[in-house]
Amino acid sequence: SPLTQQRMQKVAHYLWESNLLANRLIELPLAYLLAEGVQLKVKDPDNQAALDRFWADPINEMALKLPQKVRELALFGEQVYPAFVNEHSGTVRLGYLDPSLIETVVKDPDNREQPIGIVTARDSKGNARRFRVIINGPEDVFTRRAQGIRETFTDGDAFYFRINDLSSGSRGRSDLLAQADWLDAYDQFLFGELERSDFLRSFLWDVTLKGANESDVKKRAGEITAPRPGSVRVHNDAEEWDAVTPDLKSADTAQGARLFRNHVLGGATLPEHWFGGGGDVNRAVGAEMAEPTFKIFIMRQSVWKHILESIGRYVLMQKAIAEKAEPDFGAPEWKVEAMFPELASRDVSKHAQALTQVVAACGIAVERKFITALTAVRIINAVAKLIGVEIDAEKELQAAAKEAALIAEKDVFTEPAGDAED
């Protein structure tokens, strides 16, 4: 419901600002996705110039604003970017609509998983804005009924993206929604331990008077003051002083904190040692534990790859409309690609060792006529992919044959004419 959606967004924002663990759950994937920057690429130089202008536009400032967009999609579960187009030049600028202002996401009545419009909450004057959701295609991809509904959205076009959603739903959900209560409980647990640590450092002086009656005890109690550090206390053997500290049974505190923390981290698919808890993890085990995390990061990277490429295609489409050209997004000169940094540095040593063994084995197999040279190169390519090298087996064999022929021509010995008689 809208009330629940707004409450979720406020809670997610609050946790990101005030809860260290919640902040890391958002910021750590963000750093892996964007730390080295992102670029939109296309093969055609003219189209690339249009993408570069859009990316560096003083209003768009994508290099600066993209981390904010990625962060807020994770926090709020949805993003709306109104698009403003210069009809003469085709230049595109993106705006921003606070997700808390979304009142309704209108779906295609004939295709419930397709959003077609955004209706905002009413402002102080009682006005609501209606944005038509952008699709990179003609309006006739919708049924006539959906087209008629879209015609009522007259306040402009806007991109709408959401995550953690279902086809049957209409709104996105925050990455922190499932963990919110546990994140708050973890904070309360730590604050409770902080208070208990203050009590653990407290102590009192227990004074025993041997053979004293009640009046003697009261009289002595009125005379005693707590000794200051470095002071001297003198008494006879009828009086004993003992410093007493509380025993609050704090031995299980670290284990309890770890239990809460790992419950939250496990829900976010983050290993414990990424949040300062080493546990019994060595380097080899740590690398294996990170694989599920990187799979989750790759999925989110795919989402943002789609988002940025959709925006890039829209930029080129508006440019083509202004120039009265016909874009063909299936052609290489129109195909937009979002280039992300590599999520993790690769340990190529073990792959290089495997490649050496595979090359040697394939060479022997070809020599003994167990497999063809084409199959051998394909096997080698499968391993070469692990270190980031792609080999086209057929083209590589043809190039190798040409290179071998050139080398053979150079190696042919021609006997000089003057040495024939000798």
C-alpha positions as CSV (number, residue, x, y, z in Angstrom):
1,S,0.0,0.0,0.0
2,P,1.2,3.6,-0.5
3,L,1.4,4.2,3.3
4,T,3.6,1.1,3.7
5,Q,5.7,2.2,0.7
6,Q,6.4,5.6,2.2
7,R,7.1,4.1,5.6
8,M,9.6,1.7,4.0
9,Q,11.4,4.5,2.2
10,K,11.7,6.6,5.4
11,V,13.0,3.6,7.4
12,A,15.5,2.7,4.7
13,H,16.7,6.3,4.6
14,Y,17.0,6.5,8.4
15,L,18.9,3.2,8.6
16,W,21.3,4.2,5.9
17,E,22.1,7.4,7.7
18,S,22.4,6.1,11.3
19,N,23.1,2.4,11.2
20,L,26.7,1.4,10.3
21,L,25.8,-2.1,9.1
22,A,22.9,-0.8,7.0
23,N,25.1,1.8,5.4
24,R,27.7,-0.8,4.4
25,L,24.9,-3.0,2.9
26,I,24.2,-0.2,0.5
27,E,27.6,1.4,0.0
28,L,29.7,-1.8,-0.4
29,P,27.9,-3.0,-3.6
30,L,27.9,0.6,-4.8
31,A,31.7,0.8,-4.6
32,Y,32.1,-2.5,-6.5
33,L,29.7,-1.4,-9.2
34,L,31.0,2.2,-9.8
35,A,34.4,2.8,-8.2
36,E,36.3,3.0,-11.5
37,G,33.5,4.8,-13.4
38,V,31.0,3.8,-16.1
39,Q,30.9,4.7,-19.8
40,L,28.3,4.5,-22.5
41,K,29.9,3.3,-25.8
42,V,28.7,3.0,-29.4
43,K,30.7,2.3,-32.5
44,D,29.5,5.2,-34.6
45,P,31.6,8.4,-33.8
46,D,28.7,10.7,-34.4
47,N,26.4,8.7,-32.0
48,Q,29.3,8.4,-29.5
49,A,29.6,12.2,-29.5
50,A,25.9,12.5,-28.7
51,L,26.2,10.1,-25.8
52,D,29.3,11.9,-24.5
53,R,27.3,15.2,-24.6
54,F,24.5,13.7,-22.7
55,W,26.8,12.2,-20.1
56,A,28.7,15.4,-19.5
57,D,25.7,17.8,-19.8
58,P,25.9,20.3,-16.9
59,I,22.4,19.3,-15.7
60,N,22.8,15.5,-16.2
61,E,26.4,15.3,-14.7
62,M,26.1,11.5,-14.9
63,A,29.6,10.9,-13.6
64,L,28.6,12.7,-10.4
65,K,24.9,11.7,-10.2
66,L,25.1,8.1,-11.2
67,P,26.3,6.9,-7.7
68,Q,23.3,8.8,-6.2
69,K,21.0,7.1,-8.6
70,V,22.4,3.6,-7.9
71,R,22.3,4.3,-4.1
72,E,18.7,5.5,-4.1
73,L,17.4,2.7,-6.3
74,A,18.9,0.3,-3.7
75,L,17.4,2.3,-0.8
76,F,13.9,3.1,-2.2
77,G,13.4,0.3,-4.7
78,E,12.3,2.5,-7.5
79,Q,13.4,5.6,-9.5
80,V,11.7,8.0,-11.8
81,Y,13.6,10.3,-14.2
82,P,11.5,12.7,-16.2
83,A,13.1,13.4,-19.6
84,F,13.3,16.8,-21.2
85,V,14.1,16.9,-24.9
86,N,15.2,19.8,-27.1
87,E,13.0,19.4,-30.2
88,H,15.5,21.1,-32.5
89,S,18.8,19.4,-31.4
90,G,17.4,16.2,-29.8
91,T,19.4,16.9,-26.7
92,V,18.1,15.0,-23.6
93,R,18.3,16.1,-20.0
94,L,17.1,14.0,-17.1
95,G,15.2,15.2,-14.1
96,Y,14.4,13.5,-10.8
97,L,11.1,12.7,-9.1
98,D,11.3,11.8,-5.4
99,P,9.9,8.3,-5.0
100,S,7.9,9.4,-2.0
101,L,5.8,11.6,-4.4
102,I,4.7,8.6,-6.4
103,E,1.0,8.0,-5.7
104,T,0.2,5.3,-8.3
105,V,2.0,3.3,-10.9
106,V,-0.5,2.6,-13.7
107,K,-0.1,-0.8,-15.4
108,D,-1.1,-1.9,-18.9
109,P,-4.6,-3.4,-18.5
110,D,-3.7,-6.0,-21.1
111,N,-0.2,-6.7,-19.7
112,R,0.0,-6.4,-16.0
113,E,3.8,-6.5,-15.8
114,Q,4.3,-3.4,-18.0
115,P,4.0,0.0,-16.3
116,I,2.6,2.7,-18.6
117,G,2.2,5.8,-16.4
118,I,3.1,7.5,-13.1
119,V,0.7,9.5,-11.1
120,T,2.2,11.7,-8.4
121,A,0.7,12.8,-5.0
122,R,-1.3,16.1,-5.1
123,D,0.7,19.2,-4.3
124,S,-0.5,22.1,-2.0
125,K,-2.8,23.4,-4.8
126,G,-4.4,20.0,-5.3
127,N,-2.7,19.2,-8.6
128,A,-1.2,15.8,-9.5
129,R,1.2,15.2,-12.3
130,R,0.8,12.4,-14.8
131,F,4.0,11.1,-16.5
132,R,4.0,8.7,-19.4
133,V,6.5,5.9,-18.9
134,I,9.2,5.9,-21.6
135,I,9.6,2.8,-23.8
136,N,12.2,2.7,-26.7
137,G,9.7,1.9,-29.3
138,P,6.5,3.1,-31.1
139,E,3.2,3.4,-29.3
140,D,1.7,0.7,-31.4
141,V,3.5,-1.9,-29.3
142,F,0.6,-1.3,-26.9
143,T,-3.0,-2.3,-27.4
144,R,-5.5,0.5,-28.3
145,R,-6.9,0.4,-24.8
146,A,-3.4,1.0,-23.3
147,Q,-2.6,3.7,-25.9
148,G,-5.8,5.5,-24.9
149,I,-4.8,5.4,-21.2
150,R,-1.3,6.6,-22.1
151,E,-2.7,9.6,-23.9
152,T,-4.1,10.9,-20.6
153,F,-0.6,11.2,-19.2
154,T,0.1,14.8,-20.4
155,D,2.8,16.1,-18.1
156,G,5.7,14.6,-20.0
157,D,7.7,11.4,-20.4
158,A,9.7,9.7,-17.7
159,F,11.8,6.6,-17.2
160,Y,10.6,4.3,-14.4
161,F,12.8,1.6,-13.0
162,R,12.2,-0.7,-10.0
163,I,13.9,-3.6,-8.3
164,N,12.9,-6.4,-5.8
165,D,9.5,-6.5,-7.4
166,L,7.1,-9.1,-8.8
167,S,5.3,-9.0,-12.1
168,S,2.0,-8.9,-10.2
169,G,3.1,-5.9,-8.2
170,S,3.4,-2.3,-9.1
171,R,6.2,-0.9,-6.8
172,G,9.8,-1.7,-6.1
173,R,11.1,-2.7,-2.7
174,S,14.2,-1.5,-0.8
175,D,17.2,-3.7,-0.4
176,L,17.0,-3.1,3.3
177,L,13.3,-4.0,3.7
178,A,13.8,-7.6,4.9
179,Q,16.7,-6.7,7.2
180,A,15.2,-3.4,8.7
181,D,14.0,-4.9,12.0
182,W,17.2,-7.0,12.5
183,L,19.4,-4.0,11.7
184,D,17.6,-2.0,14.4
185,A,17.8,-4.9,16.8
186,Y,21.6,-5.2,16.2
187,D,22.0,-1.5,17.0
188,Q,20.0,-1.8,20.2
189,F,22.0,-4.9,21.2
190,L,25.3,-2.9,20.8
191,F,24.0,0.1,22.7
192,G,22.9,-2.3,25.5
193,E,26.4,-3.7,25.6
194,L,27.8,-0.2,25.7
195,E,25.8,0.5,28.8
196,R,26.8,-2.8,30.3
197,S,30.4,-2.1,29.7
198,D,30.0,1.1,31.8
199,F,28.6,-1.0,34.6
200,L,31.5,-3.5,34.3
201,R,34.0,-0.7,34.9
202,S,32.1,0.3,38.1
203,F,33.0,-0.9,41.6
204,L,32.3,-0.2,45.2
205,W,34.2,-0.6,48.5
206,D,32.9,-3.3,50.8
207,V,34.0,-2.6,54.4
208,T,33.7,-5.3,57.1
209,L,33.9,-4.4,60.8
210,K,34.7,-7.4,62.9
211,G,32.9,-7.6,66.3
212,A,31.1,-4.3,65.8
213,N,27.4,-3.8,66.8
214,E,24.9,-1.7,64.8
215,S,25.8,1.6,66.5
216,D,29.5,1.0,65.8
217,V,28.7,0.3,62.2
218,K,26.6,3.4,61.7
219,K,29.3,5.5,63.5
220,R,32.1,4.2,61.3
221,A,30.0,4.6,58.1
222,G,29.6,8.3,58.9
223,E,33.4,8.6,59.2
224,I,34.4,6.7,56.0
225,T,35.0,8.4,52.7
226,A,36.1,6.7,49.5
227,P,39.9,6.8,49.2
228,R,41.3,8.8,46.3
229,P,43.8,7.3,43.9
230,G,47.3,7.3,45.5
231,S,46.0,8.0,49.0
232,V,46.9,6.1,52.2
233,R,44.5,4.1,54.3
234,V,45.4,2.8,57.8
235,H,43.2,0.4,59.8
236,N,43.6,-2.4,62.3
237,D,42.8,-6.1,61.8
238,A,39.2,-5.5,62.9
239,E,38.4,-3.7,59.6
240,E,38.6,-5.2,56.1
241,W,38.3,-3.3,52.8
242,D,37.4,-5.1,49.5
243,A,36.8,-3.6,46.1
244,V,33.7,-5.3,44.6
245,T,32.9,-5.4,40.9
246,P,29.6,-6.7,39.3
247,D,29.5,-10.0,37.6
248,L,27.1,-9.5,34.7
249,K,28.0,-12.7,32.8
250,S,29.3,-10.9,29.7
251,A,31.2,-13.9,28.2
252,D,28.6,-14.5,25.5
253,T,28.4,-10.9,24.3
254,A,30.7,-11.4,21.3
255,Q,29.0,-14.5,20.2
256,G,25.6,-12.8,20.4
257,A,26.8,-9.9,18.4
258,R,28.2,-12.2,15.8
259,L,24.9,-14.1,15.6
260,F,22.9,-10.9,14.9
261,R,25.4,-9.6,12.5
262,N,25.7,-12.8,10.5
263,H,21.9,-13.1,10.3
264,V,21.8,-9.6,8.6
265,L,24.8,-10.2,6.4
266,G,23.6,-13.6,5.3
267,G,20.3,-12.0,4.2
268,A,22.3,-9.6,2.1
269,T,24.6,-12.3,0.8
270,L,27.7,-10.7,2.2
271,P,30.4,-12.8,3.9
272,E,31.3,-12.0,7.5
273,H,34.9,-11.1,6.9
274,W,33.8,-8.2,4.6
275,F,32.5,-6.5,7.7
276,G,35.5,-6.8,10.0
277,G,34.7,-10.2,11.4
278,G,37.5,-12.6,10.4
279,G,36.2,-15.7,12.1
280,D,38.0,-18.9,11.0
281,V,38.4,-17.7,7.4
282,N,41.7,-18.0,5.5
283,R,42.4,-16.5,2.1
284,A,41.4,-19.5,0.1
285,V,38.1,-20.0,2.0
286,G,37.4,-16.3,1.8
287,A,37.7,-16.3,-2.0
288,E,35.3,-19.1,-2.3
289,M,32.8,-17.5,0.1
290,A,32.8,-14.3,-2.0
291,E,31.5,-16.1,-5.1
292,P,27.8,-15.9,-4.2
293,T,28.3,-12.2,-3.3
294,F,29.7,-11.5,-6.7
295,K,26.8,-13.3,-8.4
296,I,24.4,-10.9,-6.6
297,F,26.6,-7.9,-7.6
298,I,26.6,-9.1,-11.2
299,M,22.8,-9.4,-11.2
300,R,22.5,-5.8,-10.0
301,Q,25.1,-4.7,-12.5
302,S,23.0,-6.3,-15.2
303,V,20.0,-4.3,-14.0
304,W,22.0,-1.0,-14.3
305,K,23.4,-2.1,-17.6
306,H,19.9,-2.4,-18.9
307,I,18.9,1.0,-17.3
308,L,21.8,2.9,-18.8
309,E,21.6,1.3,-22.2
310,S,17.9,2.1,-22.3
311,I,18.6,5.7,-21.5
312,G,21.4,5.7,-24.1
313,R,19.1,4.4,-26.8
314,Y,16.5,7.0,-25.9
315,V,19.2,9.7,-26.3
316,L,20.2,8.4,-29.8
317,M,16.5,8.0,-30.8
318,Q,15.8,11.6,-29.9
319,K,18.9,12.7,-31.9
320,A,17.6,10.6,-34.9
321,I,14.2,12.2,-34.7
322,A,15.7,15.7,-34.7
323,E,17.8,14.8,-37.7
324,K,14.9,13.0,-39.4
325,A,16.9,9.8,-39.5
326,E,15.8,6.2,-38.9
327,P,17.7,4.5,-36.0
328,D,18.5,0.8,-36.3
329,F,19.4,-0.5,-32.8
330,G,20.2,-3.9,-34.3
331,A,23.1,-2.3,-36.2
332,P,26.6,-2.0,-34.6
333,E,26.6,1.8,-35.1
334,W,23.4,2.2,-33.1
335,K,24.1,-0.5,-30.5
336,V,24.7,1.2,-27.1
337,E,26.7,-0.7,-24.5
338,A,27.3,0.3,-20.9
339,M,30.9,-0.4,-19.8
340,F,31.3,-1.2,-16.1
341,P,34.5,-1.8,-14.2
342,E,35.5,-5.4,-13.4
343,L,33.9,-6.4,-10.1
344,A,37.0,-8.0,-8.7
345,S,40.6,-8.4,-9.7
346,R,41.2,-11.8,-11.2
347,D,43.8,-14.3,-9.9
348,V,45.1,-15.4,-13.3
349,S,47.9,-17.5,-12.0
350,K,45.9,-20.7,-11.6
351,H,44.1,-20.1,-14.9
352,A,47.5,-19.5,-16.7
353,Q,48.8,-22.8,-15.2
354,A,45.6,-24.6,-16.4
355,L,46.0,-23.0,-19.9
356,T,49.6,-24.3,-20.2
357,Q,48.4,-27.8,-19.4
358,V,45.4,-27.6,-21.7
359,V,47.6,-26.3,-24.6
360,A,50.1,-29.2,-24.1
361,A,47.3,-31.8,-23.9
362,C,45.5,-30.5,-27.0
363,G,48.8,-30.5,-28.9
364,I,49.4,-34.1,-28.1
365,A,45.8,-35.0,-29.0
366,V,46.0,-33.3,-32.4
367,E,49.4,-34.9,-33.1
368,R,47.9,-38.4,-32.3
369,K,44.8,-37.5,-34.4
370,F,42.4,-37.9,-31.5
371,I,40.8,-34.5,-32.2
372,T,40.9,-31.9,-34.9
373,A,42.9,-28.6,-34.7
374,L,39.6,-26.7,-34.7
375,T,38.3,-28.6,-31.6
376,A,41.7,-28.1,-29.9
377,V,41.5,-24.3,-30.3
378,R,37.9,-24.3,-29.0
379,I,39.1,-26.2,-25.9
380,I,41.9,-23.7,-25.5
381,N,39.4,-20.8,-25.9
382,A,37.3,-22.2,-23.1
383,V,40.2,-21.8,-20.7
384,A,41.5,-18.5,-22.2
385,K,38.1,-16.9,-21.4
386,L,38.9,-17.3,-17.7
387,I,41.7,-14.8,-18.1
388,G,39.7,-12.4,-20.3
389,V,40.8,-13.5,-23.8
390,E,38.2,-14.5,-26.4
391,I,39.5,-16.6,-29.4
392,D,37.5,-17.2,-32.6
393,A,38.7,-20.8,-33.3
394,E,38.1,-20.7,-37.1
395,K,39.6,-17.2,-37.7
396,E,42.6,-18.1,-35.4
397,L,43.4,-21.3,-37.4
398,Q,43.2,-19.4,-40.7
399,A,45.5,-16.6,-39.4
400,A,47.9,-19.2,-37.9
401,A,48.1,-21.0,-41.3
402,K,48.8,-17.8,-43.2
403,E,51.5,-16.8,-40.6
404,A,53.1,-20.3,-40.9
405,A,53.1,-20.0,-44.7
406,L,54.8,-16.6,-44.6
407,I,57.4,-17.9,-42.2
408,A,58.0,-20.9,-44.4
409,E,58.7,-18.6,-47.5
410,K,61.2,-16.7,-45.5
411,D,63.0,-19.8,-44.4
412,V,63.5,-21.2,-47.9
413,F,67.3,-21.2,-48.7
414,T,68.2,-19.8,-52.1
415,E,71.8,-20.8,-53.2
416,P,73.7,-17.8,-54.6
417,A,74.5,-18.0,-58.4
418,G,78.2,-17.4,-57.9
419,D,78.6,-20.5,-55.8
420,A,77.2,-23.0,-58.3
421,E,80.6,-24.2,-59.7
422,D,82.0,-24.7,-56.2
